[in-house]
């Protein structure tokens, strides 16, 4: 129990730190004379951490590797809560405005995140239910990592492609399940457009 509490606290702390980091990246002015600014600009990290893909990926990791589906729900909820509160406070205190109407969408996501995490925990089950769950996860990750529609498919950047590949690795259970899930998820992604919020 002590280990679980420590792990949950660290996940909350991670959310707080990444929320601050995300808003800092979003507000930094790139100076081409500073070498690490060039890296941020080249990789477009400001937009990358403002997109849903990275947050869904981290939440997926937390869900899959939590001890139980209940722990997955708690951990993901606290991660999003910490991330959103720190992001919101940074914006108010250091940027000088309060994006309350915009943040409502993220707080709604935080409220429903325990249910999504609970379901995602079963992604590595060895049954047909995991195929359904994995197909939905793949559908969402495709929508957030690529530009896709009925007649087109476009790569956004190497970072998003890496996130997608790592997501597949994380939910992998056996060749049959992941193959069927990929076929279903990719097929649906051409027809179902999922509106995803970004910072």
N, C-alpha and C positions, 0 to 999 in steps of 0.2 A: 504493500500500500504506500509506504514511504517513497519507493522508487517511482510509482505511478504519479504521485503528487509532484515530485520533483520534475518528472518528464513533462507533465502538464504545465507547470510553471515555466519551464524552459520554452515550451511552445508558445505560451502567451508572450514571453519576453521576445521571442523571435518575431512574432507578429508586430509588436511595438517597434522593434528596431527596423524591420523591413518597411513598415509604414512611414517612418521618419526618412529612411533612405530613399524610398520611392518619391516622396514629395521633394526632397532635396535635389534628386536628379531632375525632377520635373521643372524646378525653378532655377537651376544653375545656368549661368551664362557661359557658353563655351568660349574659351580663350585658346586660339590655335597655337599660341606661344608656349602653352603648358602641355607637356607630353601626355599626361593622363587625361586631360580634357579632350585631346585628339582621339584617344581610345573610346571615350564616352560618346563622342560625336560620330566616330566611324561605325561603332556598333549600334548607334541610336538607342542607347540604354534608357534615356529619358522616356521615349515612347514605348520601349519594350516593357519597362516596369509600370507603365500606365495602361498596358493592355491586360485583358483578362487571363490570357494564356498562362502566364507565370504564376498567378495566384491560384488558378485551378490546378495547376501542376503540383504546387506545394501542398494544397489541400488534399490532393489525391495521395501523395506520399504519406501525409499524416494519417489519412483514413486507412490506407492499406496496412500500415505498419503499427497501428494501435493494437492493444491487447484484445479488445472486444469491440463490438459495434457501438456499445454505449460509450466506451472510452473514445472511440473515433468521433462520435457526436460532440462530446465535451471538448476534446482537443481542437477540432476544426472550428467550433464556435468561438473558443477563446482566441484562437489564432486570428480569425477575421475581426473579432471584437478589438483586440489589441492593435491590429493593423489599421482599422478604420478610425479608431479614436486618436491614435498618434498622428495619422495623416491629417485628420480634421483639425486637431489642435495646432499642428505645425502651420497649416494654412491660415488659421485665425490669428495666431500669435506672431508669425514671422512674415507672412505674405500680406496680411492686412485685410482679408475679407472672409466672410463666412458662407461657404457654398452649401447651405443647409438643404435647399431643395434637391441639389445634385447628390448630396451624401445620403439622402433618404433611400435612394435606390440601393446603395451599398449596405445600409443598415438592414434593409429588407432581406438582402442576400445573406447577411449575417444571421438573421432570425431563422431563415429556412435552411441554413447550412448544416445544422445537426441532422436533419432528416436526410439530406443528400449524402452526408458522410456516413450515416448509418447504412444506407443502401450500398454505397461504394465499398464498404468494408467486405461485402460478400462477393466482390469482383473476382477474387481468386478462389472461389469455391469450385469444386470439380463436378458441376452439374449444369443443366440447361439454363437455370436461372442466371448463372454467371455470364452466359452468352448474351442474354438480354441486357444485363447491366453493362458488360463490356462494350456492347454495340452502342449503347447510349453514351458511354464515356468517350468512345472513339468519335462518335458524331459530334459531340460538344468540342472535343479537342481539335478536330479537323476544322470546325467553324471558327475557332479562335486562333488557330495557327496558320491557316491558309486563306487565300481569297478564292472562293469557290461558288459556283452557280451551276445552272442546268447545262450550260454550254462552255464553261471555262473552268480552269484550275490553275492557280498561280501561287508560286512560292513567295512568301513575304520576306523572309531573310533566313540566314543560316541558324540564328538563335531559335526561331520558331520551329524550324524543322527538327532541331536537336530536342526541343521540348516535346514535340510529338513522338519522336522515336523513343525517348526515355519513358514517356507515358505508356507506350506499348510494352516496353520491357518490364515496367513495374506491375502491370496487370497480367503479365504472361503466366499461364498455368500449365498449359500443354499445347502442342501444335494444333490439335483439332479445334479447341475452343477459340484460340486467338485467330486462326484462319477464318472460321465462320464469322466471328465478331468483326474482323476487319472488312470482310466482304459486305456484311450488312451495314456496318457503320459508314463505310465509304459510299455505298450505294445511296443510303438515305441522305447523306450530306449534300448530294447534288440536287435534292428535291426539297429539303427542309432547311430553311434559313433560320438560324437561332440568333436573335438580337442580343449581343453581348455588350455590357457596359464597360467603360474604361475610365481611368482616372484622368 
